Amino acid sequence: MGDHTPTQWESVPADPDPQRDLEYSCDDWDVVRTTCQRQSHLLFLPQDEQLLEQDAFVIVSESAVVEMLSYR
């Protein structure tokens, strides 16, 4: 929604559509599971190589990742 006003944010549905209401675009990412010093990590890599060249990746402890559907 960019630089919208608080009033515009208040008009967004409680369960907004990510693309239509929030103007998000979805990208395909690969997930790689790895272990370093006995700790499990997930490495999220965009499938679009141009994004990867822009340092678009995420490394996170596996315990920090949750299935969002379980919070609906």
C-alpha positions as a Markdown table, in Angstrom:
| # | Residue | x | y | z |
|---|---|---|---|---|
| 1 | Met | 0.0 | 0.0 | 0.0 |
| 2 | Gly | 3.0 | 2.3 | -0.2 |
| 3 | Asp | 2.7 | 5.7 | 1.5 |
| 4 | His | -1.0 | 5.5 | 2.4 |
| 5 | Thr | -2.6 | 7.4 | 5.2 |
| 6 | Pro | -3.8 | 5.8 | 8.5 |
| 7 | Thr | -7.4 | 6.2 | 7.2 |
| 8 | Gln | -6.6 | 4.2 | 4.1 |
| 9 | Trp | -5.0 | 1.5 | 6.3 |
| 10 | Glu | -8.1 | 1.3 | 8.4 |
| 11 | Ser | -10.2 | 0.6 | 5.3 |
| 12 | Val | -8.2 | -2.6 | 4.6 |
| 13 | Pro | -10.1 | -5.8 | 5.4 |
| 14 | Ala | -9.2 | -7.7 | 8.5 |
| 15 | Asp | -8.1 | -10.6 | 6.3 |
| 16 | Pro | -6.6 | -8.7 | 3.3 |
| 17 | Asp | -5.8 | -10.2 | 0.0 |
| 18 | Pro | -2.0 | -9.8 | -0.2 |
| 19 | Gln | -1.9 | -8.8 | -3.9 |
| 20 | Arg | -5.2 | -6.9 | -4.3 |
| 21 | Asp | -5.3 | -5.1 | -0.9 |
| 22 | Leu | -1.7 | -4.8 | 0.0 |
| 23 | Glu | -0.1 | -4.6 | -3.4 |
| 24 | Tyr | 2.3 | -7.5 | -2.6 |
| 25 | Ser | 3.7 | -9.6 | -5.4 |
| 26 | Cys | 4.6 | -13.3 | -4.8 |
| 27 | Asp | 7.9 | -14.7 | -5.8 |
| 28 | Asp | 9.0 | -18.3 | -5.8 |
| 29 | Trp | 11.7 | -19.2 | -3.3 |
| 30 | Asp | 13.7 | -22.3 | -2.6 |
| 31 | Val | 14.3 | -23.5 | 0.9 |
| 32 | Val | 17.6 | -25.2 | 1.9 |
| 33 | Arg | 17.9 | -26.9 | 5.3 |
| 34 | Thr | 21.4 | -26.9 | 6.7 |
| 35 | Thr | 23.2 | -27.5 | 10.0 |
| 36 | Cys | 26.1 | -25.5 | 11.4 |
| 37 | Gln | 27.6 | -26.2 | 14.8 |
| 38 | Arg | 24.7 | -28.5 | 15.6 |
| 39 | Gln | 22.1 | -25.9 | 15.0 |
| 40 | Ser | 19.5 | -26.3 | 12.2 |
| 41 | His | 19.1 | -23.3 | 9.8 |
| 42 | Leu | 16.9 | -22.6 | 6.8 |
| 43 | Leu | 18.3 | -20.7 | 3.9 |
| 44 | Phe | 15.6 | -19.0 | 1.7 |
| 45 | Leu | 16.8 | -18.3 | -1.8 |
| 46 | Pro | 14.8 | -16.5 | -4.6 |
| 47 | Gln | 14.5 | -18.5 | -7.8 |
| 48 | Asp | 14.9 | -15.2 | -9.7 |
| 49 | Glu | 18.7 | -14.9 | -10.1 |
| 50 | Gln | 18.5 | -11.1 | -10.4 |
| 51 | Leu | 17.1 | -11.0 | -6.9 |
| 52 | Leu | 19.8 | -13.2 | -5.6 |
| 53 | Glu | 22.4 | -10.9 | -7.2 |
| 54 | Gln | 20.9 | -8.1 | -5.1 |
| 55 | Asp | 21.5 | -10.1 | -1.9 |
| 56 | Ala | 17.9 | -11.1 | -1.5 |
| 57 | Phe | 18.2 | -14.1 | 0.7 |
| 58 | Val | 17.3 | -15.1 | 4.3 |
| 59 | Ile | 19.1 | -17.3 | 6.8 |
| 60 | Val | 17.2 | -18.2 | 9.9 |
| 61 | Ser | 17.2 | -20.6 | 12.7 |
| 62 | Glu | 14.8 | -23.4 | 11.9 |
| 63 | Ser | 13.0 | -23.0 | 15.2 |
| 64 | Ala | 12.1 | -19.4 | 14.3 |
| 65 | Val | 10.0 | -20.5 | 11.3 |
| 66 | Val | 6.3 | -21.3 | 11.9 |
| 67 | Glu | 3.5 | -22.4 | 9.5 |
| 68 | Met | 1.3 | -19.3 | 9.2 |
| 69 | Leu | -1.8 | -21.4 | 8.5 |
| 70 | Ser | -1.7 | -22.6 | 12.1 |
| 71 | Tyr | -2.2 | -19.0 | 13.3 |
| 72 | Arg | -5.4 | -18.3 | 11.3 |
